[in-house]
Amino acid sequence: MPPLTAHPAGRYRFLAGVEAFSAGVVAEPGHEIVHATLQAPVPYRDGFALIERHLAERGRPRQALCAIELRSPAPFTFEGFAEFNRGYRAILEDWKIPVDGVNPVARTNVAPVVGPPPEPSLYAFSYTVSSTAEGAPTFVVAGSGELREGARGPEGIVRRGDTSPAAMAEKAAHVMATQASRLAALGGTWAQVTAVDVYTALPIHGFLASGILERVGPAAIHGVTWHLSRPPIQGLEYEMDMRGVRQEIWLGR
């Protein structure tokens, strides 16, 4: 994993990932990350306007945005995903969020099986605020699927085309290893994780205990939230993300 990079205006550090998103973020001392979930998703471009209003109400700049969670109608092709990411990144550049050309914002983007939105939509986001609270640093680990590091096409998918129980367990193990590596690189521990999200349209019961809960150790007490959703790219079957925060809020109730 690369070293952490500071985002001076955002008051967090990030783990560089790919062009479209970082691998994770952690708040700087004197700040913490707040996780905000929308009661109902909104088209993602409108979502950025919502984020801007909310940050202004909290007295925070645009650059305080450090993580995004999107919901899409269906998984993209690799080419379609790249095209979507270009439009998404253009907004971040307009907000002057990248640091030396590197995107610091962590992201999860999945496609719900039931009730998907008609277009890519904002579901949740995270941002930094000043804080005098004592305790461990707060963080968000970006979503990751069973695509091997550095792969840019379907040939990089772990057990591609295989959704047998053994294949799903192997996919989950690959994703868990990625999440654990990112967590360690952010300086976090499993004891500091407050939420673990799993995204798949296939059963997880066969590896839930040994492949997930036993692996996350102390975080297992919080359970796992299983979203019946598909990862953002066709051919992927399993994704995870997680976070360790003290403030969870809902918007639009």
VEXZA-982266 format. One record per residue (C-alpha): chain; residue in one letter; residue number from 1; x, y, z. Coordinates in nm, 2 decimals. Example, Ala and Ser with C-alpha at 12.3 -4.5 7.8 and 13.67 -1.06 7.14 Angstrom:
BEGIN
ZATI c r   k      x      y      z
ZATI A A   1   1.23  -0.45   0.78
ZATI A S   2   1.37  -0.11   0.71
# end
This chain:
BEGIN
ZATI c r   k      x      y      z
ZATI A M   1   0.00   0.00   0.00
ZATI A P   2   0.13   0.35  -0.08
ZATI A P   3   0.19   0.60   0.21
ZATI A L   4  -0.09   0.83   0.32
ZATI A T   5  -0.12   1.17   0.16
ZATI A A   6  -0.25   1.48   0.34
ZATI A H   7  -0.54   1.68   0.21
ZATI A P   8  -0.48   2.02   0.39
ZATI A A   9  -0.81   2.18   0.30
ZATI A G  10  -1.01   1.87   0.38
ZATI A R  11  -0.83   1.79   0.71
ZATI A Y  12  -0.79   1.42   0.64
ZATI A R  13  -0.53   1.19   0.49
ZATI A F  14  -0.60   0.95   0.21
ZATI A L  15  -0.47   0.62   0.06
ZATI A A  16  -0.42   0.67  -0.31
ZATI A G  17  -0.62   0.43  -0.53
ZATI A V  18  -0.72   0.47  -0.89
ZATI A E  19  -0.83   0.77  -1.10
ZATI A A  20  -1.19   0.76  -0.99
ZATI A F  21  -1.15   0.71  -0.62
ZATI A S  22  -0.91   0.66  -0.33
ZATI A A  23  -0.87   0.34  -0.13
ZATI A G  24  -0.97   0.51   0.20
ZATI A V  25  -0.95   0.82   0.42
ZATI A V  26  -0.87   0.89   0.79
ZATI A A  27  -0.93   1.22   0.97
ZATI A E  28  -0.65   1.43   1.09
ZATI A P  29  -0.60   1.51   1.47
ZATI A G  30  -0.85   1.76   1.59
ZATI A H  31  -1.11   1.64   1.33
ZATI A E  32  -1.34   1.35   1.28
ZATI A I  33  -1.54   1.20   1.00
ZATI A V  34  -1.92   1.22   1.00
ZATI A H  35  -2.12   0.96   0.79
ZATI A A  36  -2.44   1.09   0.64
ZATI A T  37  -2.71   0.87   0.48
ZATI A L  38  -2.99   1.00   0.27
ZATI A Q  39  -3.34   0.88   0.35
ZATI A A  40  -3.40   0.85  -0.03
ZATI A P  41  -3.12   0.86  -0.30
ZATI A V  42  -3.11   1.16  -0.54
ZATI A P  43  -2.95   1.18  -0.88
ZATI A Y  44  -2.58   1.21  -0.81
ZATI A R  45  -2.53   1.54  -0.97
ZATI A D  46  -2.81   1.68  -0.76
ZATI A G  47  -2.65   1.50  -0.48
ZATI A F  48  -2.34   1.71  -0.50
ZATI A A  49  -2.56   2.02  -0.46
ZATI A L  50  -2.72   1.86  -0.16
ZATI A I  51  -2.37   1.79  -0.02
ZATI A E  52  -2.26   2.15  -0.08
ZATI A R  53  -2.56   2.29   0.11
ZATI A H  54  -2.51   2.05   0.40
ZATI A L  55  -2.14   2.13   0.43
ZATI A A  56  -2.22   2.50   0.42
ZATI A E  57  -2.47   2.46   0.71
ZATI A R  58  -2.19   2.29   0.90
ZATI A G  59  -1.94   2.56   0.82
ZATI A R  60  -1.73   2.32   0.62
ZATI A P  61  -1.57   2.38   0.27
ZATI A R  62  -1.64   2.16  -0.03
ZATI A Q  63  -1.30   2.00   0.03
ZATI A A  64  -1.42   1.84   0.36
ZATI A L  65  -1.60   1.58   0.15
ZATI A C  66  -1.40   1.26   0.18
ZATI A A  67  -1.62   0.97   0.08
ZATI A I  68  -1.92   0.90  -0.15
ZATI A E  69  -2.16   0.61  -0.17
ZATI A L  70  -2.36   0.58  -0.50
ZATI A R  71  -2.64   0.35  -0.61
ZATI A S  72  -2.67   0.27  -0.99
ZATI A P  73  -2.95   0.11  -1.20
ZATI A A  74  -2.73  -0.18  -1.30
ZATI A P  75  -2.37  -0.28  -1.32
ZATI A F  76  -2.17  -0.10  -1.59
ZATI A T  77  -1.95  -0.26  -1.86
ZATI A F  78  -1.58  -0.18  -1.80
ZATI A E  79  -1.60   0.08  -2.07
ZATI A G  80  -1.92   0.23  -1.93
ZATI A F  81  -1.78   0.25  -1.59
ZATI A A  82  -1.47   0.44  -1.72
ZATI A E  83  -1.70   0.68  -1.90
ZATI A F  84  -1.91   0.74  -1.59
ZATI A N  85  -1.60   0.80  -1.39
ZATI A R  86  -1.48   1.07  -1.62
ZATI A G  87  -1.80   1.28  -1.56
ZATI A Y  88  -1.78   1.20  -1.18
ZATI A R  89  -1.42   1.31  -1.15
ZATI A A  90  -1.49   1.63  -1.35
ZATI A I  91  -1.72   1.74  -1.06
ZATI A L  92  -1.45   1.67  -0.81
ZATI A E  93  -1.20   1.88  -1.01
ZATI A D  94  -1.45   2.16  -1.04
ZATI A W  95  -1.47   2.15  -0.66
ZATI A K  96  -1.09   2.16  -0.64
ZATI A I  97  -1.07   1.84  -0.44
ZATI A P  98  -0.79   1.64  -0.60
ZATI A V  99  -0.44   1.68  -0.45
ZATI A D 100  -0.17   1.72  -0.71
ZATI A G 101  -0.40   1.55  -0.96
ZATI A V 102  -0.48   1.25  -0.73
ZATI A N 103  -0.84   1.19  -0.63
ZATI A P 104  -0.86   1.16  -0.25
ZATI A V 105  -1.23   1.08  -0.22
ZATI A A 106  -1.31   0.72  -0.12
ZATI A R 107  -1.61   0.56  -0.29
ZATI A T 108  -1.86   0.27  -0.30
ZATI A N 109  -2.08   0.23  -0.61
ZATI A V 110  -2.32  -0.06  -0.63
ZATI A A 111  -2.65  -0.16  -0.80
ZATI A P 112  -2.94  -0.27  -0.58
ZATI A V 113  -3.12  -0.59  -0.69
ZATI A V 114  -3.46  -0.46  -0.57
ZATI A G 115  -3.57  -0.10  -0.62
ZATI A P 116  -3.26   0.03  -0.80
ZATI A P 117  -3.27   0.41  -0.89
ZATI A P 118  -3.34   0.51  -1.25
ZATI A E 119  -2.99   0.67  -1.28
ZATI A P 120  -2.67   0.68  -1.07
ZATI A S 121  -2.77   0.84  -0.74
ZATI A L 122  -2.62   0.96  -0.42
ZATI A Y 123  -2.70   0.73  -0.12
ZATI A A 124  -2.45   0.85   0.14
ZATI A F 125  -2.14   1.06   0.20
ZATI A S 126  -1.88   1.13   0.46
ZATI A Y 127  -1.70   1.45   0.55
ZATI A T 128  -1.47   1.60   0.82
ZATI A V 129  -1.56   1.83   1.10
ZATI A S 130  -1.36   1.99   1.38
ZATI A S 131  -1.37   1.77   1.70
ZATI A T 132  -1.23   1.77   2.05
ZATI A A 133  -1.35   1.41   2.11
ZATI A E 134  -1.10   1.18   2.25
ZATI A G 135  -1.05   0.83   2.10
ZATI A A 136  -0.92   0.66   1.79
ZATI A P 137  -0.90   0.84   1.45
ZATI A T 138  -1.21   0.80   1.24
ZATI A F 139  -1.19   0.65   0.89
ZATI A V 140  -1.36   0.51   0.58
ZATI A V 141  -1.23   0.22   0.38
ZATI A A 142  -1.35   0.24   0.02
ZATI A G 143  -1.55  -0.04  -0.14
ZATI A S 144  -1.35  -0.31  -0.32
ZATI A G 145  -1.46  -0.61  -0.53
ZATI A E 146  -1.29  -0.93  -0.64
ZATI A L 147  -1.08  -0.76  -0.91
ZATI A R 148  -0.71  -0.82  -0.87
ZATI A E 149  -0.49  -0.53  -0.80
ZATI A G 150  -0.40  -0.33  -1.11
ZATI A A 151  -0.64  -0.52  -1.34
ZATI A R 152  -0.84  -0.31  -1.59
ZATI A G 153  -1.05  -0.58  -1.76
ZATI A P 154  -1.26  -0.89  -1.69
ZATI A E 155  -0.95  -1.12  -1.70
ZATI A G 156  -0.86  -0.98  -1.36
ZATI A I 157  -1.17  -1.10  -1.19
ZATI A V 158  -1.11  -1.37  -0.92
ZATI A R 159  -1.29  -1.70  -1.03
ZATI A R 160  -1.45  -1.51  -1.32
ZATI A G 161  -1.79  -1.65  -1.42
ZATI A D 162  -1.80  -1.89  -1.13
ZATI A T 163  -2.06  -1.84  -0.86
ZATI A S 164  -2.04  -2.17  -0.69
ZATI A P 165  -2.02  -2.17  -0.31
ZATI A A 166  -1.64  -2.24  -0.32
ZATI A A 167  -1.59  -1.96  -0.58
ZATI A M 168  -1.79  -1.71  -0.37
ZATI A A 169  -1.58  -1.80  -0.06
ZATI A E 170  -1.26  -1.74  -0.26
ZATI A K 171  -1.39  -1.41  -0.39
ZATI A A 172  -1.49  -1.30  -0.03
ZATI A A 173  -1.15  -1.40   0.09
ZATI A H 174  -0.98  -1.19  -0.17
ZATI A V 175  -1.19  -0.89  -0.09
ZATI A M 176  -1.14  -0.93   0.29
ZATI A A 177  -0.76  -0.93   0.23
ZATI A T 178  -0.79  -0.61   0.04
ZATI A Q 179  -1.00  -0.45   0.31
ZATI A A 180  -0.77  -0.56   0.59
ZATI A S 181  -0.47  -0.42   0.40
ZATI A R 182  -0.64  -0.09   0.35
ZATI A L 183  -0.75  -0.07   0.71
ZATI A A 184  -0.39  -0.13   0.83
ZATI A A 185  -0.25   0.13   0.59
ZATI A L 186  -0.50   0.38   0.73
ZATI A G 187  -0.36   0.31   1.08
ZATI A G 188  -0.69   0.15   1.19
ZATI A T 189  -0.77  -0.18   1.37
ZATI A W 190  -1.07  -0.41   1.37
ZATI A A 191  -1.16  -0.29   1.72
ZATI A Q 192  -1.21   0.06   1.57
ZATI A V 193  -1.45  -0.06   1.29
ZATI A T 194  -1.81   0.04   1.36
ZATI A A 195  -1.97  -0.08   1.03
ZATI A V 196  -1.90  -0.35   0.78
ZATI A D 197  -2.11  -0.36   0.46
ZATI A V 198  -2.13  -0.65   0.22
ZATI A Y 199  -2.27  -0.61  -0.13
ZATI A T 200  -2.37  -0.92  -0.33
ZATI A A 201  -2.67  -1.08  -0.49
ZATI A L 202  -2.56  -1.43  -0.40
ZATI A P 203  -2.58  -1.61  -0.06
ZATI A I 204  -2.32  -1.54   0.20
ZATI A H 205  -2.43  -1.79   0.46
ZATI A G 206  -2.16  -2.04   0.37
ZATI A F 207  -1.88  -1.81   0.46
ZATI A L 208  -2.04  -1.55   0.68
ZATI A A 209  -1.90  -1.69   1.01
ZATI A S 210  -1.56  -1.81   0.91
ZATI A G 211  -1.49  -1.58   0.61
ZATI A I 212  -1.62  -1.25   0.75
ZATI A L 213  -1.71  -1.24   1.12
ZATI A E 214  -1.42  -1.44   1.25
ZATI A R 215  -1.19  -1.23   1.03
ZATI A V 216  -1.31  -0.90   1.16
ZATI A G 217  -1.25  -1.00   1.52
ZATI A P 218  -1.38  -0.74   1.77
ZATI A A 219  -1.59  -0.57   1.49
ZATI A A 220  -1.80  -0.88   1.47
ZATI A I 221  -2.00  -0.76   1.77
ZATI A H 222  -2.16  -0.50   1.54
ZATI A G 223  -2.26  -0.77   1.28
ZATI A V 224  -2.26  -0.72   0.91
ZATI A T 225  -2.50  -0.52   0.69
ZATI A W 226  -2.58  -0.72   0.38
ZATI A H 227  -2.70  -0.51   0.09
ZATI A L 228  -2.87  -0.73  -0.18
ZATI A S 229  -2.67  -0.54  -0.45
ZATI A R 230  -2.43  -0.61  -0.73
ZATI A P 231  -2.08  -0.45  -0.76
ZATI A P 232  -2.06  -0.17  -1.02
ZATI A I 233  -1.90  -0.36  -1.30
ZATI A Q 234  -2.04  -0.66  -1.49
ZATI A G 235  -1.88  -0.99  -1.39
ZATI A L 236  -1.80  -0.89  -1.03
ZATI A E 237  -2.01  -1.06  -0.77
ZATI A Y 238  -1.89  -0.94  -0.43
ZATI A E 239  -1.79  -0.61  -0.27
ZATI A M 240  -1.72  -0.48   0.08
ZATI A D 241  -1.66  -0.15   0.25
ZATI A M 242  -1.63  -0.04   0.61
ZATI A R 243  -1.58   0.25   0.84
ZATI A G 244  -1.50   0.35   1.19
ZATI A V 245  -1.69   0.67   1.30
ZATI A R 246  -1.86   0.82   1.60
ZATI A Q 247  -2.13   1.02   1.42
ZATI A E 248  -2.39   0.86   1.19
ZATI A I 249  -2.67   1.10   1.07
ZATI A W 250  -2.97   1.07   0.84
ZATI A L 251  -3.08   1.34   0.60
ZATI A G 252  -3.42   1.41   0.46
ZATI A R 253  -3.64   1.25   0.72
# end
